[in-house]
Amino acid sequence: MNDYSFTSAPQLKRDPLGANSGLLQALTAPYVPAQTASRPKRWGPIAAAVLCWVWGALVAVVSVDNVLDAVRAGRPPSYTWKHGLVAGAFVALYWIAGYGLARRKKVGGVLAIAVSAVFIGLVMIPPEAGAILVAVPNVAILALVLINWRHLERPSDDVGA
């Protein structure tokens, strides 16, 4: 009955007063990153991202309306295709810039500055009464990105970052 060939693993002996609790807590404590200090989130990049997305959607709606008006008016197809492609490129660039700004990346800030500046330049070439209204959201995007530039992060080489 007494088989001494079988031995069980040593059991963890715990002190009833908690003397061994330090080691146990160290082994079972959840992982906490070293930089747990919460830094305040700036709303500027997010506001610029929302402006980019909304402005991109408005450019899409207006360009589709302009292309449909050109087709109804009987303008040559080359005009409608060129206008549609240019407007589609601006819409895509505004949305990509908004995504980059929402992730707080400097690439999104650079793209937002470039697209807004080019759009302002294209709108202001023939000065019209409505050109100022079109330039205001783009100036707001420029201002928000430039003011909050230090809160944007450089791209990293980490995988999945």
DSSP file (Angstrom, degrees, kcal/mol; ACC not computed):
  #  RESIDUE AA STRUCTURE BP1 BP2  ACC     N-H-->O    O-->H-N    N-H-->O    O-->H-N    TCO  KAPPA ALPHA  PHI   PSI    X-CA   Y-CA   Z-CA
    1    1 A M              0   0    0      0, 0.0     2,-1.3     0, 0.0     0, 0.0   0.000 360.0 360.0 360.0 -38.1    0.0    0.0    0.0
    2    2 A N        -     0   0    0      2,-0.0     2,-0.9     1,-0.0     0, 0.0  -0.705 360.0-178.8 -86.9  96.5    2.8    2.4    0.7
    3    3 A D    >   +     0   0    0     -2,-1.3     3,-0.6     1,-0.1    -1,-0.0  -0.848   9.7 177.5 -99.1 106.9    4.3    2.9   -2.7
    4    4 A Y  T 3   +     0   0    0     -2,-0.9    -1,-0.1     1,-0.2    -2,-0.0   0.445  65.7  82.3 -89.7   0.2    7.2    5.3   -2.4
    5    5 A S  T 3  S+     0   0    0      1,-0.1     2,-0.6     2,-0.0    -1,-0.2   0.725  83.2  69.5 -75.7 -19.9    8.2    5.1   -6.0
    6    6 A F    <   +     0   0    0     -3,-0.6     2,-0.4     2,-0.0    -1,-0.1  -0.877  63.5 175.7-102.1 122.8    5.5    7.7   -6.9
    7    7 A T        -     0   0    0     -2,-0.6     2,-0.1     3,-0.0    -3,-0.0  -0.978  20.3-137.9-124.1 139.7    6.2   11.3   -5.6
    8    8 A S        -     0   0    0     -2,-0.4     3,-0.1     1,-0.1    -2,-0.0  -0.460  35.7 -84.2 -89.2 165.9    4.0   14.2   -6.3
    9    9 A A        -     0   0    0     -2,-0.1    -1,-0.1     1,-0.1     2,-0.1  -0.322  57.8 -89.9 -65.2 150.7    5.2   17.7   -7.2
   10   10 A P        -     0   0    0      0, 0.0     2,-0.3     0, 0.0    -1,-0.1  -0.383  44.3-127.2 -64.9 140.4    6.1   19.9   -4.3
   11   11 A Q        -     0   0    0     -3,-0.1     2,-0.5    -2,-0.1    -3,-0.0  -0.632  19.2-110.7 -89.9 145.0    3.2   21.9   -3.0
   12   12 A L        -     0   0    0     -2,-0.3     2,-0.6     1,-0.0    -1,-0.1  -0.637  32.7-148.0 -74.3 121.8    3.3   25.6   -2.6
   13   13 A K        -     0   0    0     -2,-0.5     2,-0.4     7,-0.0    -1,-0.0  -0.825  12.1-160.1 -96.7 125.2    3.2   26.3    1.1
   14   14 A R        -     0   0    0     -2,-0.6    -2,-0.0     5,-0.0     0, 0.0  -0.838  16.7-126.9-107.5 140.1    1.5   29.5    2.1
   15   15 A D    >   -     0   0    0     -2,-0.4     3,-1.7     1,-0.1     5,-0.2  -0.692  16.1-136.6 -80.4 132.3    1.9   31.3    5.3
   16   16 A P  T 3  S+     0   0    0      0, 0.0    -1,-0.1     0, 0.0    -2,-0.0   0.726 104.9  55.0 -64.4 -18.5   -1.5   31.9    6.9
   17   17 A L  T 3  S-     0   0    0      0, 0.0    -2,-0.0     0, 0.0    -3,-0.0   0.489 120.4-106.8 -93.1  -2.1   -0.3   35.5    7.7
   18   18 A G  S X  S+     0   0    0     -3,-1.7     3,-1.0     3,-0.0     4,-0.3   0.758  70.4 142.5  90.4  26.2    0.6   36.3    4.1
   19   19 A A  T 3  S+     0   0    0      1,-0.2     3,-0.5     2,-0.1     4,-0.2   0.831  77.9  44.7 -68.9 -30.6    4.3   36.2    4.2
   20   20 A N  T 3> S+     0   0    0     -5,-0.2     4,-1.7     1,-0.2     3,-0.3   0.349  84.8  97.9 -92.4   6.0    4.5   34.6    0.8
   21   21 A S  H <> S+     0   0    0     -3,-1.0     4,-2.6     1,-0.2     5,-0.2   0.773  72.4  64.4 -70.4 -23.6    2.0   36.9   -0.8
   22   22 A G  H  > S+     0   0    0     -3,-0.5     4,-2.0    -4,-0.3    -1,-0.2   0.928 106.2  42.6 -64.0 -45.2    4.6   39.2   -2.3
   23   23 A L  H  > S+     0   0    0     -3,-0.3     4,-1.9     2,-0.2    -1,-0.2   0.911 114.8  50.7 -66.4 -42.4    5.9   36.5   -4.6
   24   24 A L  H  X S+     0   0    0     -4,-1.7     4,-1.7     1,-0.2    -2,-0.2   0.902 111.2  47.9 -63.7 -41.2    2.5   35.3   -5.4
   25   25 A Q  H  X S+     0   0    0     -4,-2.6     4,-1.3     1,-0.2    -1,-0.2   0.874 109.3  53.6 -67.7 -36.6    1.3   38.9   -6.3
   26   26 A A  H  < S+     0   0    0     -4,-2.0    -1,-0.2     1,-0.2    -2,-0.2   0.861 112.1  45.4 -65.7 -34.5    4.4   39.4   -8.4
   27   27 A L  H  < S+     0   0    0     -4,-1.9    -1,-0.2     1,-0.2    -2,-0.2   0.805 121.8  35.7 -78.1 -29.1    3.7   36.3  -10.4
   28   28 A T  H  < S+     0   0    0     -4,-1.7    -2,-0.2    -5,-0.2    -1,-0.2   0.402  84.9 119.7-107.2   2.5    0.0   37.0  -10.9
   29   29 A A     <  -     0   0    0     -4,-1.3     3,-0.1    -5,-0.1    -3,-0.0  -0.442  69.0-111.1 -69.6 139.7    0.0   40.8  -11.3
   30   30 A P        -     0   0    0      0, 0.0     2,-0.3     0, 0.0    -1,-0.1  -0.342  37.0 -96.4 -69.0 153.4   -1.5   41.9  -14.6
   31   31 A Y        -     0   0    0     -2,-0.0     0, 0.0     1,-0.0     0, 0.0  -0.541  41.6-173.6 -71.8 127.7    0.9   43.5  -17.1
   32   32 A V        -     0   0    0     -2,-0.3     4,-0.1    -3,-0.1    -3,-0.0  -0.990  25.0-120.7-123.2 123.5    0.9   47.3  -17.0
   33   33 A P        -     0   0    0      0, 0.0     3,-0.2     0, 0.0     0, 0.0  -0.222  21.3-119.7 -61.7 154.9    2.8   49.2  -19.6
   34   34 A A  S    S+     0   0    0      1,-0.2     2,-1.3     2,-0.1     3,-0.2   0.853 106.1  58.2 -65.6 -35.8    5.6   51.5  -18.3
   35   35 A Q        +     0   0    0      1,-0.2    -1,-0.2     2,-0.0     0, 0.0  -0.614  59.7 141.0 -98.1  76.8    4.0   54.7  -19.8
   36   36 A T        +     0   0    0     -2,-1.3     2,-0.4    -3,-0.2    -1,-0.2   0.492  30.5 116.8 -93.9  -4.0    0.6   54.6  -18.1
   37   37 A A        -     0   0    0     -3,-0.2     2,-0.5     1,-0.1    -2,-0.0  -0.514  67.4-131.6 -67.3 120.3    0.4   58.3  -17.5
   38   38 A S        -     0   0    0     -2,-0.4    -1,-0.1     3,-0.0    -2,-0.1  -0.607  17.9-153.0 -79.4 124.6   -2.5   59.5  -19.6
   39   39 A R        -     0   0    0     -2,-0.5     2,-0.1     1,-0.1    -1,-0.0  -0.716  29.9 -97.4 -93.5 147.7   -1.7   62.4  -21.7
   40   40 A P        -     0   0    0      0, 0.0     2,-0.4     0, 0.0    -1,-0.1  -0.416  35.9-127.2 -67.4 135.7   -4.5   64.8  -22.7
   41   41 A K        -     0   0    0     -2,-0.1     2,-0.4     2,-0.0    -3,-0.0  -0.679  18.8-135.7 -82.7 132.0   -6.0   64.1  -26.1
   42   42 A R        -     0   0    0     -2,-0.4     4,-0.4     1,-0.1   106,-0.0  -0.705   5.2-154.5 -87.4 139.0   -6.1   67.1  -28.4
   43   43 A W  S  > S+     0   0    0     -2,-0.4     4,-2.7     1,-0.2     5,-0.2   0.588  77.5  86.0 -87.4 -11.3   -9.3   67.6  -30.3
   44   44 A G  H  > S+     0   0    0      1,-0.2     4,-2.5     2,-0.2     5,-0.2   0.924  89.2  44.9 -59.6 -50.7   -7.6   69.6  -33.1
   45   45 A P  H  > S+     0   0    0      0, 0.0     4,-2.1     0, 0.0    -1,-0.2   0.881 115.1  49.6 -62.2 -35.4   -6.5   66.6  -35.2
   46   46 A I  H  > S+     0   0    0     -4,-0.4     4,-2.6     2,-0.2    -2,-0.2   0.911 110.6  49.6 -68.7 -41.1   -9.9   65.0  -34.8
   47   47 A A  H  X S+     0   0    0     -4,-2.7     4,-2.4     1,-0.2    -1,-0.2   0.903 111.7  49.0 -63.1 -40.6  -11.7   68.2  -35.8
   48   48 A A  H  X S+     0   0    0     -4,-2.5     4,-2.3    -5,-0.2    -1,-0.2   0.880 110.4  51.7 -65.5 -37.3   -9.5   68.5  -38.9
   49   49 A A  H  X S+     0   0    0     -4,-2.1     4,-2.5     2,-0.2    -2,-0.2   0.924 110.0  48.0 -63.9 -44.6  -10.2   64.9  -39.7
   50   50 A V  H  X S+     0   0    0     -4,-2.6     4,-2.9     1,-0.2     5,-0.3   0.912 111.3  51.0 -63.6 -41.6  -14.0   65.5  -39.5
   51   51 A L  H  X S+     0   0    0     -4,-2.4     4,-2.9     1,-0.2     5,-0.2   0.907 110.0  50.3 -61.3 -41.2  -13.7   68.6  -41.6
   52   52 A C  H  X S+     0   0    0     -4,-2.3     4,-2.4     2,-0.2    -2,-0.2   0.926 113.1  45.9 -62.3 -44.4  -11.7   66.6  -44.2
   53   53 A W  H  X S+     0   0    0     -4,-2.5     4,-2.1     2,-0.2    -2,-0.2   0.935 116.2  44.0 -65.8 -45.7  -14.3   63.9  -44.3
   54   54 A V  H  X S+     0   0    0     -4,-2.9     4,-2.4     2,-0.2    -2,-0.2   0.923 115.2  48.6 -66.0 -43.3  -17.3   66.3  -44.5
   55   55 A W  H  X S+     0   0    0     -4,-2.9     4,-2.4    -5,-0.3    -1,-0.2   0.889 110.1  52.2 -66.0 -37.5  -15.6   68.5  -47.1
   56   56 A G  H  X S+     0   0    0     -4,-2.4     4,-2.0    -5,-0.2    -1,-0.2   0.897 109.9  49.0 -61.9 -40.5  -14.7   65.4  -49.2
   57   57 A A  H  X S+     0   0    0     -4,-2.1     4,-2.4     2,-0.2    -2,-0.2   0.902 111.4  49.3 -66.3 -40.6  -18.4   64.3  -49.1
   58   58 A L  H  X S+     0   0    0     -4,-2.4     4,-2.7     2,-0.2     5,-0.2   0.898 109.7  51.2 -65.8 -39.5  -19.5   67.8  -50.1
   59   59 A V  H  X S+     0   0    0     -4,-2.4     4,-2.4     1,-0.2    -1,-0.2   0.898 110.3  50.9 -62.3 -39.5  -17.0   67.9  -53.0
   60   60 A A  H  X S+     0   0    0     -4,-2.0     4,-2.3     2,-0.2    -2,-0.2   0.936 112.2  45.1 -63.2 -47.0  -18.4   64.5  -54.1
   61   61 A V  H  X S+     0   0    0     -4,-2.4     4,-2.1     1,-0.2    -2,-0.2   0.930 116.0  45.7 -64.1 -45.9  -22.0   65.6  -54.0
   62   62 A V  H  X S+     0   0    0     -4,-2.7     4,-2.5     1,-0.2    -1,-0.2   0.891 112.9  50.2 -66.6 -38.8  -21.3   68.9  -55.8
   63   63 A S  H  X S+     0   0    0     -4,-2.4     4,-2.6    -5,-0.2    -1,-0.2   0.893 109.6  50.3 -69.4 -37.9  -19.1   67.2  -58.5
   64   64 A V  H  X S+     0   0    0     -4,-2.3     4,-2.4    -5,-0.2    -1,-0.2   0.918 112.0  49.0 -63.3 -41.6  -21.7   64.6  -59.2
   65   65 A D  H  X S+     0   0    0     -4,-2.1     4,-2.3     2,-0.2    -2,-0.2   0.911 111.9  48.6 -62.5 -42.9  -24.3   67.4  -59.6
   66   66 A N  H  X S+     0   0    0     -4,-2.5     4,-2.2     2,-0.2    -2,-0.2   0.899 111.4  49.2 -65.1 -40.4  -21.9   69.3  -61.9
   67   67 A V  H  X S+     0   0    0     -4,-2.6     4,-2.2     2,-0.2    -2,-0.2   0.918 111.6  49.0 -65.4 -42.6  -21.2   66.3  -64.0
   68   68 A L  H  X S+     0   0    0     -4,-2.4     4,-2.3     1,-0.2    -2,-0.2   0.893 111.1  50.1 -64.6 -38.6  -25.0   65.5  -64.3
   69   69 A D  H  X S+     0   0    0     -4,-2.3     4,-2.2     2,-0.2    -1,-0.2   0.891 110.0  51.0 -64.0 -39.0  -25.6   69.1  -65.3
   70   70 A A  H  X>S+     0   0    0     -4,-2.2     5,-2.4     2,-0.2     4,-0.6   0.885 110.1  49.1 -66.4 -38.0  -22.9   68.9  -68.0
   71   71 A V  H ><5S+     0   0    0     -4,-2.2     3,-0.8     1,-0.2    -2,-0.2   0.925 112.5  47.9 -66.7 -43.4  -24.4   65.8  -69.4
   72   72 A R  H 3<5S+     0   0    0     -4,-2.3    -2,-0.2     1,-0.2    -1,-0.2   0.855 109.9  52.9 -63.8 -35.0  -27.9   67.4  -69.5
   73   73 A A  H 3<5S-     0   0    0     -4,-2.2    -1,-0.2    -5,-0.2    -2,-0.2   0.590 115.4-116.3 -79.0  -9.4  -26.5   70.5  -71.1
   74   74 A G  T <<5 +     0   0    0     -3,-0.8    -3,-0.2    -4,-0.6    -2,-0.1   0.739  53.7 163.7  83.4  23.7  -24.8   68.4  -73.9
   75   75 A R      < -     0   0    0     -5,-2.4    -1,-0.2    -6,-0.2     5,-0.1  -0.347  50.4 -84.0 -68.3 157.0  -21.2   69.2  -73.1
   76   76 A P    >>  -     0   0    0      0, 0.0     4,-1.2     0, 0.0     3,-1.0  -0.277  34.7-119.7 -63.2 149.1  -18.6   66.9  -74.6
   77   77 A P  H 3> S+     0   0    0      0, 0.0     4,-2.6     0, 0.0     5,-0.2   0.780 109.6  67.4 -61.2 -26.3  -17.9   63.7  -72.7
   78   78 A S  H 3> S+     0   0    0      1,-0.2     4,-2.3     2,-0.2     5,-0.2   0.886  99.8  50.5 -63.1 -35.9  -14.2   64.7  -72.2
   79   79 A Y  H <> S+     0   0    0     -3,-1.0     4,-2.8     2,-0.2     5,-0.2   0.941 111.9  46.2 -64.9 -46.5  -15.3   67.6  -70.0
   80   80 A T  H  X S+     0   0    0     -4,-1.2     4,-2.5     1,-0.2    -2,-0.2   0.897 114.1  47.7 -67.2 -38.9  -17.4   65.4  -67.8
   81   81 A W  H  X S+     0   0    0     -4,-2.6     4,-2.6     2,-0.2     5,-0.2   0.928 114.0  46.5 -66.9 -44.1  -14.8   62.7  -67.5
   82   82 A K  H  X S+     0   0    0     -4,-2.3     4,-2.5    -5,-0.2     5,-0.2   0.937 114.9  46.5 -62.8 -46.0  -12.0   65.1  -66.7
   83   83 A H  H  X S+     0   0    0     -4,-2.8     4,-2.5    -5,-0.2     5,-0.2   0.916 114.0  48.8 -62.6 -42.6  -14.2   67.0  -64.1
   84   84 A G  H  X S+     0   0    0     -4,-2.5     4,-2.4    -5,-0.2    -1,-0.2   0.895 112.5  47.3 -65.3 -40.3  -15.3   63.7  -62.6
   85   85 A L  H  X S+     0   0    0     -4,-2.6     4,-2.2     2,-0.2    -2,-0.2   0.909 113.7  46.8 -68.9 -41.6  -11.8   62.3  -62.3
   86   86 A V  H  X S+     0   0    0     -4,-2.5     4,-2.2    -5,-0.2    -2,-0.2   0.938 115.4  45.8 -65.2 -45.3  -10.3   65.5  -60.8
   87   87 A A  H  X S+     0   0    0     -4,-2.5     4,-2.5    -5,-0.2    -2,-0.2   0.903 112.1  51.9 -64.6 -39.9  -13.2   65.7  -58.3
   88   88 A G  H  X S+     0   0    0     -4,-2.4     4,-2.4    -5,-0.2    -1,-0.2   0.876 108.3  51.5 -63.7 -36.9  -12.9   62.0  -57.5
   89   89 A A  H  X S+     0   0    0     -4,-2.2     4,-2.5     2,-0.2    -1,-0.2   0.919 110.6  48.2 -64.9 -42.9   -9.2   62.4  -56.8
   90   90 A F  H  X S+     0   0    0     -4,-2.2     4,-2.7     2,-0.2    -2,-0.2   0.914 111.1  50.8 -63.4 -41.5   -9.8   65.3  -54.4
   91   91 A V  H  X S+     0   0    0     -4,-2.5     4,-2.3     1,-0.2    -2,-0.2   0.942 112.1  46.6 -61.0 -47.2  -12.5   63.3  -52.6
   92   92 A A  H  X S+     0   0    0     -4,-2.4     4,-2.5     1,-0.2     5,-0.2   0.913 113.5  48.5 -62.2 -42.6  -10.2   60.4  -52.2
   93   93 A L  H  X S+     0   0    0     -4,-2.5     4,-2.5     2,-0.2    -1,-0.2   0.894 110.6  50.7 -67.5 -38.7   -7.3   62.6  -51.0
   94   94 A Y  H  X S+     0   0    0     -4,-2.7     4,-2.4     2,-0.2    -1,-0.2   0.927 113.0  46.3 -62.2 -43.5   -9.6   64.4  -48.5
   95   95 A W  H  X S+     0   0    0     -4,-2.3     4,-2.1     2,-0.2    -2,-0.2   0.886 112.9  48.6 -69.2 -38.2  -10.8   61.1  -47.1
   96   96 A I  H  X S+     0   0    0     -4,-2.5     4,-2.4     2,-0.2    -1,-0.2   0.904 111.8  50.1 -66.5 -40.2   -7.3   59.6  -46.8
   97   97 A A  H  X S+     0   0    0     -4,-2.5     4,-2.5     1,-0.2    -2,-0.2   0.908 109.5  51.7 -63.2 -40.9   -6.1   62.8  -45.1
   98   98 A G  H  X S+     0   0    0     -4,-2.4     4,-2.3     2,-0.2    -2,-0.2   0.893 109.3  50.0 -62.0 -39.6   -9.0   62.6  -42.7
   99   99 A Y  H  X S+     0   0    0     -4,-2.1     4,-1.6     2,-0.2    -2,-0.2   0.921 111.2  48.6 -64.1 -43.7   -8.1   59.0  -41.9
  100  100 A G  H  <>S+     0   0    0     -4,-2.4     5,-2.6     1,-0.2     8,-0.3   0.891 112.5  48.2 -63.7 -39.2   -4.5   59.9  -41.3
  101  101 A L  H ><5S+     0   0    0     -4,-2.5     3,-1.3     7,-0.3    -1,-0.2   0.873 107.0  55.7 -69.4 -36.1   -5.5   62.8  -39.0
  102  102 A A  H 3<5S+     0   0    0     -4,-2.3    -1,-0.2     1,-0.3    -2,-0.2   0.838 109.6  46.9 -65.1 -31.0   -7.9   60.6  -37.1
  103  103 A R  T 3<5S-     0   0    0     -4,-1.6    -1,-0.3    -5,-0.1    -2,-0.2   0.392 116.7-120.4 -87.5   2.9   -5.0   58.3  -36.4
  104  104 A R  T < 5 +     0   0    0     -3,-1.3    49,-3.4     1,-0.2     2,-0.4   0.894  58.3 154.4  60.8  45.9   -2.9   61.3  -35.5
  105  105 A K  B  >< -a  153   0A   0     -5,-2.6     4,-1.4    47,-0.2     3,-0.4  -0.838  50.4-136.9-106.6 142.2   -0.2   60.7  -38.1
  106  106 A K  H  > S+     0   0    0     47,-3.0     4,-2.7    -2,-0.4     5,-0.2   0.801 104.3  64.2 -65.0 -29.1    2.0   63.4  -39.7
  107  107 A V  H  > S+     0   0    0     46,-0.4     4,-2.4     1,-0.2    -1,-0.2   0.905 102.2  49.2 -61.4 -40.8    1.4   61.9  -43.1
  108  108 A G  H  > S+     0   0    0     -3,-0.4     4,-2.4    -8,-0.3    -7,-0.3   0.876 110.8  50.8 -64.4 -37.2   -2.3   62.7  -42.8
  109  109 A G  H  X S+     0   0    0     -4,-1.4     4,-2.4     2,-0.2    -2,-0.2   0.907 110.5  47.8 -66.3 -42.2   -1.4   66.3  -41.8
  110  110 A V  H  X S+     0   0    0     -4,-2.7     4,-2.5     2,-0.2    -2,-0.2   0.923 113.9  47.5 -63.9 -43.6    0.9   66.7  -44.8
  111  111 A L  H  X S+     0   0    0     -4,-2.4     4,-2.7    -5,-0.2     5,-0.3   0.893 111.4  50.6 -65.7 -39.5   -1.7   65.3  -47.1
  112  112 A A  H  X S+     0   0    0     -4,-2.4     4,-2.3     2,-0.2     5,-0.2   0.910 111.7  47.9 -64.8 -41.5   -4.4   67.6  -45.6
  113  113 A I  H  X S+     0   0    0     -4,-2.4     4,-2.4     2,-0.2     5,-0.2   0.934 114.7  46.0 -63.3 -45.7   -2.2   70.6  -46.0
  114  114 A A  H  X S+     0   0    0     -4,-2.5     4,-2.4     2,-0.2     5,-0.2   0.937 115.4  44.4 -64.7 -47.1   -1.3   69.8  -49.6
  115  115 A V  H  X S+     0   0    0     -4,-2.7     4,-2.5     1,-0.2     5,-0.2   0.919 115.5  47.5 -66.7 -43.0   -4.9   69.0  -50.7
  116  116 A S  H  X S+     0   0    0     -4,-2.3     4,-2.6    -5,-0.3    -1,-0.2   0.913 112.9  48.7 -64.8 -41.6   -6.4   72.0  -48.9
  117  117 A A  H  X S+     0   0    0     -4,-2.4     4,-2.3    -5,-0.2    -2,-0.2   0.919 113.7  45.9 -65.3 -43.1   -3.8   74.4  -50.4
  118  118 A V  H  X S+     0   0    0     -4,-2.4     4,-2.5    -5,-0.2    -2,-0.2   0.911 113.0  50.5 -65.5 -41.0   -4.2   73.0  -53.9
  119  119 A F  H  X S+     0   0    0     -4,-2.5     4,-2.2    -5,-0.2    -2,-0.2   0.913 110.6  48.8 -64.3 -42.0   -8.0   73.2  -53.6
  120  120 A I  H  X S+     0   0    0     -4,-2.6     4,-2.4     1,-0.2    -1,-0.2   0.925 111.8  50.5 -62.0 -43.0   -7.8   76.8  -52.3
  121  121 A G  H  X S+     0   0    0     -4,-2.3     4,-0.8     1,-0.2    -2,-0.2   0.900 111.7  46.7 -61.6 -41.8   -5.5   77.7  -55.2
  122  122 A L  H  < S+     0   0    0     -4,-2.5     3,-0.2     1,-0.2    -1,-0.2   0.860 114.8  46.5 -69.4 -34.9   -7.8   76.1  -57.8
  123  123 A V  H  < S+     0   0    0     -4,-2.2     5,-0.3     1,-0.2    -2,-0.2   0.862 112.8  49.0 -75.0 -34.9  -10.9   77.7  -56.4
  124  124 A M  H  < S+     0   0    0     -4,-2.4    -1,-0.2    -5,-0.2    -2,-0.2   0.562  86.2  88.0 -84.5  -7.2   -9.3   81.2  -56.1
  125  125 A I  S  < S+     0   0    0     -4,-0.8    -1,-0.2     1,-0.3    -2,-0.1   0.973  98.0  34.5 -59.7 -56.7   -7.9   81.3  -59.7
  126  126 A P  S    S-     0   0    0      0, 0.0     2,-0.3     0, 0.0    -1,-0.3  -0.821  99.7-137.2 -92.3 102.6  -11.1   82.7  -61.1
  127  127 A P        +     0   0    0      0, 0.0     2,-0.3     0, 0.0    -3,-0.1  -0.393  35.3 167.3 -65.0 119.3  -12.2   84.9  -58.2
  128  128 A E    >   -     0   0    0     -2,-0.3     3,-0.7    -5,-0.3     4,-0.5  -0.756  49.3-104.6-124.0 171.3  -15.9   84.5  -57.8
  129  129 A A  T >  S+     0   0    0     -2,-0.3     3,-0.6     1,-0.2     4,-0.4   0.874 119.6  47.0 -66.9 -36.9  -18.3   85.5  -55.0
  130  130 A G  T 3> S+     0   0    0      1,-0.2     4,-1.6     2,-0.2    -1,-0.2   0.520  88.2  87.6 -83.8  -4.8  -18.6   82.0  -53.7
  131  131 A A  H <> S+     0   0    0     -3,-0.7     4,-1.9     1,-0.2    -1,-0.2   0.850  84.8  54.6 -65.2 -33.2  -14.9   81.3  -53.7
  132  132 A I  H <> S+     0   0    0     -3,-0.6     4,-1.6    -4,-0.5    -1,-0.2   0.910 106.6  51.0 -66.3 -40.6  -14.5   82.7  -50.2
  133  133 A L  H  4 S+     0   0    0     -4,-0.4    -1,-0.2     1,-0.2    -2,-0.2   0.845 111.6  48.2 -65.5 -32.4  -17.2   80.4  -48.8
  134  134 A V  H  X S+     0   0    0     -4,-1.6     4,-0.7     1,-0.2    -1,-0.2   0.831 111.0  51.2 -74.8 -31.9  -15.3   77.4  -50.4
  135  135 A A  H  X S+     0   0    0     -4,-1.9     4,-2.6     1,-0.2     5,-0.2   0.766  93.2  74.6 -77.1 -25.3  -12.0   78.6  -49.0
  136  136 A V  H  X S+     0   0    0     -4,-1.6     4,-2.2     1,-0.2    -1,-0.2   0.925  96.7  44.6 -60.5 -49.7  -13.2   78.9  -45.4
  137  137 A P  H  > S+     0   0    0      0, 0.0     4,-2.2     0, 0.0    -1,-0.2   0.888 114.7  50.7 -62.8 -34.6  -13.3   75.2  -44.5
  138  138 A N  H  X S+     0   0    0     -4,-0.7     4,-2.5     2,-0.2    -2,-0.2   0.881 109.4  49.6 -69.6 -37.0  -10.0   74.6  -46.2
  139  139 A V  H  X S+     0   0    0     -4,-2.6     4,-2.8     2,-0.2    -1,-0.2   0.882 110.0  52.5 -65.5 -37.4   -8.4   77.4  -44.3
  140  140 A A  H  X S+     0   0    0     -4,-2.2     4,-2.7    -5,-0.2    -2,-0.2   0.906 109.1  49.1 -64.4 -40.8   -9.9   75.9  -41.1
  141  141 A I  H  X S+     0   0    0     -4,-2.2     4,-2.4     2,-0.2     5,-0.2   0.941 112.5  48.1 -62.0 -46.8   -8.3   72.5  -42.0
  142  142 A L  H  X S+     0   0    0     -4,-2.5     4,-2.6     1,-0.2     5,-0.2   0.931 113.4  47.2 -58.1 -47.0   -5.0   74.2  -42.6
  143  143 A A  H  X S+     0   0    0     -4,-2.8     4,-2.7     1,-0.2     5,-0.2   0.923 112.3  48.7 -63.5 -45.2   -5.2   76.1  -39.3
  144  144 A L  H  X S+     0   0    0     -4,-2.7     4,-1.7     1,-0.2    -1,-0.2   0.900 114.2  45.9 -63.8 -40.3   -6.2   73.1  -37.3
  145  145 A V  H  < S+     0   0    0     -4,-2.4    -2,-0.2    -5,-0.2    -1,-0.2   0.938 115.5  45.5 -68.4 -45.1   -3.4   70.9  -38.7
  146  146 A L  H >< S+     0   0    0     -4,-2.6     3,-0.9    -5,-0.2     4,-0.2   0.892 113.6  48.8 -67.2 -39.1   -0.7   73.6  -38.3
  147  147 A I  H 3< S+     0   0    0     -4,-2.7     3,-0.3     1,-0.2    -1,-0.2   0.879 119.6  38.4 -66.7 -36.9   -1.7   74.5  -34.8
  148  148 A N  T >< S+     0   0    0     -4,-1.7     3,-1.4    -5,-0.2     4,-0.3   0.093  79.5 118.0-102.1  22.1   -1.8   70.9  -33.7
  149  149 A W  G X  S+     0   0    0     -3,-0.9     3,-1.6     1,-0.3    -1,-0.2   0.859  71.3  57.0 -58.0 -38.7    1.2   69.7  -35.7
  150  150 A R  G 3  S+     0   0    0     -3,-0.3    -1,-0.3     1,-0.3    -2,-0.1   0.664 100.0  60.1 -71.3 -13.8    3.2   68.7  -32.6
  151  151 A H  G <  S+     0   0    0     -3,-1.4     2,-0.3     2,-0.1    -1,-0.3   0.447  87.3  92.3 -92.1  -0.1    0.4   66.4  -31.5
  152  152 A L  S <  S-     0   0    0     -3,-1.6     2,-0.3    -4,-0.3   -47,-0.2  -0.707  73.6-130.7 -92.8 148.0    0.8   64.3  -34.7
  153  153 A E  B     -a  105   0A   0    -49,-3.4   -47,-3.0    -2,-0.3   -46,-0.4  -0.721  13.1-119.7-102.1 146.1    3.0   61.3  -34.7
  154  154 A R        -     0   0    0     -2,-0.3     2,-0.1   -49,-0.2    -1,-0.0  -0.466  44.8 -91.3 -73.0 153.3    5.7   60.4  -37.2
  155  155 A P        -     0   0    0      0, 0.0     2,-0.2     0, 0.0    -1,-0.1  -0.409  45.2-144.6 -65.1 143.3    5.3   57.1  -39.0
  156  156 A S        -     0   0    0      2,-0.1     5,-0.1     5,-0.1    -3,-0.0  -0.688  16.4-132.4-107.9 163.2    6.9   54.2  -37.2
  157  157 A D        +     0   0    0     -2,-0.2     2,-0.1     2,-0.1    -1,-0.1   0.374  68.8 120.1 -91.9   3.6    8.7   51.1  -38.6
  158  158 A D  S >  S-     0   0    0      1,-0.1     3,-1.3     3,-0.1     2,-0.3  -0.413  72.9-109.5 -70.4 144.1    6.8   48.8  -36.3
  159  159 A V  T 3  S+     0   0    0      1,-0.2    -1,-0.1     2,-0.1    -2,-0.1  -0.585 101.2   9.1 -73.4 130.7    4.6   46.2  -37.8
  160  160 A G  T 3         0   0    0     -2,-0.3    -1,-0.2     1,-0.1    -2,-0.1   0.525 360.0 360.0  79.8   5.8    1.0   46.9  -37.4
  161  161 A A    <         0   0    0     -3,-1.3    -2,-0.1    -5,-0.1    -5,-0.1   0.465 360.0 360.0 -84.0 360.0    1.5   50.4  -36.0
